[in-house]
Amino acid sequence: MRRKEPPLRLGETETSATQGAYTFTDDLGREVTVASHNRVVAGMGSFANVWELAGGTLVGASDDAFSDYHIASDAQKIGDFSSLNAESIIALNPDFVILTGSSSGRGGGVADTLTAANIPVAYFKVTTFDDYLRMLRTCCDITGDEQAYAENGQDPADRIAEICAKTEGKQAGSAVVLTTYSGGTRVQSSSTQTGTMLADLGAQNIADSDKGLLSDYSIEALIQDNPQTIFLLPMGNSDGSAQQALAEQTTQNPAWAQLDAVKNDRVVTLDP
């Protein structure tokens, strides 16, 4: 029988503990019970990072955990997050595996194979800071490290609230986030990580009113909407290729210089 829990705090999810075991509902609505967290495997680099921020250690992680997040744990590689190696994971004898619930990186039938091997698996979907906070809360509930949550969850949440409070009552103006890939350029909606940040700060994302930009970006459409601020977000494995694609598709067009954001020096390149 579950113990009665206190009201949830910011970022918390429903979690229960019985005789050292933790039961919670993951982001796919699945009930997961973690009886031990001594041997944990993370199937995505950012999730490996979150688990370590929650005070945990890893025995296995996807390749990007090492190349992009430089995790501290002495862990083994288990393949790319989009094509995880189930045999490598099982060989590590894990007692808990963390996977992404996004459609682009579920690792095929890995979860089914692990479940058949009686290995607890949890799915998380993390795009925004609130998503991160929710995942961190669950991970800290499992590790029992409340100090980790205070430092890596509540403290940044408080700082974000302070920053957002400074924008109340102010006109932030219109903006756009252009994500640059080697294959071209895409516009981010307000449901993305960066788009949500802009919304929290009161900016008017032009993609919200001109949804055609999301599927059919063009310099002509950008000129028509004429955002006051342009954010560039380089993505992909080759920053040089991304910049070249942006130049060919956007900045080399003579009309680029006529945009208000360009004339007013309000084109900002973000750290990916």
SVG drawing of the C-alpha trace seen along z (x, -y; Angstrom):
<svg xmlns="http://www.w3.org/2000/svg" viewBox="-2 -50 38 62">
<polyline fill="none" stroke="black" stroke-width="0.4" points="0.0,0.0 1.4,-3.4 2.2,-5.9 0.4,-9.2 2.5,-11.8 2.7,-15.6 1.4,-18.0 3.7,-18.1 6.2,-20.9 7.4,-22.7 8.7,-20.1 7.5,-17.1 5.9,-14.0 3.9,-11.4 6.5,-9.0 6.1,-6.5 8.6,-4.5 8.0,-1.1 10.8,0.7 13.5,-1.0 11.7,-0.6 10.5,-3.7 7.4,-3.7 6.5,-6.5 4.7,-7.2 7.0,-7.9 6.3,-10.3 4.6,-7.6 2.1,-6.9 3.8,-3.7 4.2,-2.7 7.8,-2.0 9.3,-0.5 13.0,-0.9 14.2,1.4 17.9,0.5 19.8,-2.3 23.4,-1.0 23.7,-0.1 22.0,-2.6 22.1,-3.0 21.1,-6.1 20.1,-5.9 20.6,-9.6 23.4,-12.0 21.3,-14.7 19.6,-12.0 22.9,-10.7 23.7,-14.3 20.4,-14.7 21.0,-11.4 24.5,-12.6 23.0,-16.0 20.6,-14.0 23.6,-12.5 23.6,-9.2 26.3,-7.3 26.2,-5.3 27.5,-2.0 26.4,-2.6 25.4,-5.5 24.8,-6.4 27.7,-7.7 26.7,-11.4 27.0,-11.3 30.7,-11.1 31.2,-13.4 28.7,-16.1 28.2,-16.0 31.5,-14.6 29.9,-12.6 31.9,-11.8 30.9,-8.2 33.2,-5.4 30.6,-4.0 30.5,-1.8 29.2,-3.0 26.0,-1.4 25.6,-2.9 24.0,-6.0 20.9,-7.1 18.8,-6.4 20.2,-2.9 21.0,-1.5 22.6,1.9 20.3,4.0 22.9,6.8 25.5,4.3 23.0,2.9 22.0,6.3 25.6,7.3 26.1,4.5 23.5,6.1 21.6,2.9 19.0,2.4 17.4,-0.6 17.5,-2.0 16.5,-5.5 15.3,-6.0 13.9,-8.9 10.2,-8.9 10.5,-11.1 9.6,-9.4 13.1,-10.2 15.1,-8.3 13.4,-5.3 16.0,-2.9 13.6,-0.6 12.6,2.4 15.3,2.0 12.7,1.4 10.8,4.6 14.0,6.6 15.0,5.1 11.5,5.5 11.6,9.2 14.8,9.4 13.0,8.0 15.0,4.8 13.0,1.7 12.8,-0.9 11.5,-4.5 10.8,-6.9 11.2,-10.6 10.2,-13.4 12.3,-16.5 12.1,-19.6 11.6,-22.6 13.0,-23.5 9.8,-22.4 10.3,-19.0 13.9,-18.9 12.7,-19.9 10.1,-17.1 12.7,-14.5 15.3,-15.8 12.6,-15.6 11.9,-12.0 15.7,-11.1 16.4,-12.8 13.5,-10.9 15.1,-7.7 18.6,-8.7 17.3,-10.4 19.6,-13.4 17.5,-16.4 20.6,-18.7 21.1,-17.8 17.5,-18.9 17.9,-22.2 21.2,-23.0 20.4,-21.8 16.6,-22.2 15.1,-24.7 18.0,-27.2 17.9,-27.6 14.1,-27.7 14.3,-30.6 16.8,-32.4 14.6,-31.9 11.6,-33.3 13.6,-36.4 14.6,-37.0 11.1,-36.5 9.8,-38.9 12.0,-41.7 10.1,-41.5 6.6,-41.9 4.8,-44.8 7.5,-45.4 7.1,-45.0 9.6,-42.4 8.7,-42.8 8.7,-40.2 11.4,-37.5 12.3,-34.4 14.6,-31.5 16.3,-30.1 17.9,-26.7 20.6,-26.1 21.5,-22.6 23.8,-21.5 20.7,-20.8 19.1,-24.2 17.3,-26.4 14.2,-25.8 12.1,-28.0 11.3,-27.1 7.8,-27.3 7.0,-28.3 6.8,-24.7 10.5,-24.1 13.1,-24.7 14.3,-28.1 10.8,-29.1 9.4,-28.5 12.2,-30.7 11.2,-33.5 7.5,-33.1 8.4,-33.2 10.2,-36.5 7.2,-38.0 8.5,-37.9 6.1,-37.5 7.4,-34.5 6.5,-35.2 6.1,-31.5 3.0,-31.5 1.1,-33.8 2.8,-32.6 2.7,-28.9 3.7,-28.4 7.3,-29.3 7.5,-26.1 7.1,-23.8 8.2,-26.1 10.9,-28.6 12.0,-31.2 13.8,-34.5 10.8,-36.1 8.5,-35.0 11.1,-36.3 11.2,-39.7 7.4,-39.9 7.2,-39.2 10.3,-41.4 11.0,-40.3 12.7,-42.8 15.2,-40.2 16.6,-37.2 18.2,-34.3 20.5,-31.9 20.9,-28.4 23.6,-26.2 22.8,-22.5 24.1,-19.3 27.6,-17.7 29.2,-20.4 28.9,-24.1 30.7,-25.1 28.2,-23.3 25.3,-24.8 26.7,-28.3 27.2,-27.7 23.6,-26.5 22.4,-29.6 24.5,-31.9 23.3,-30.3 19.6,-30.3 19.4,-33.5 22.2,-35.9 23.7,-36.1 20.3,-37.4 20.6,-41.2 17.2,-41.5 18.7,-40.2 20.3,-43.6 16.9,-45.3 15.5,-43.4 15.1,-45.6 16.9,-43.1 19.9,-43.2 19.9,-47.0 19.6,-47.4 22.3,-44.8 19.8,-42.5 20.9,-39.2 22.2,-36.9 23.9,-33.6 23.1,-31.2 25.3,-28.6 23.8,-25.2"/>
</svg>
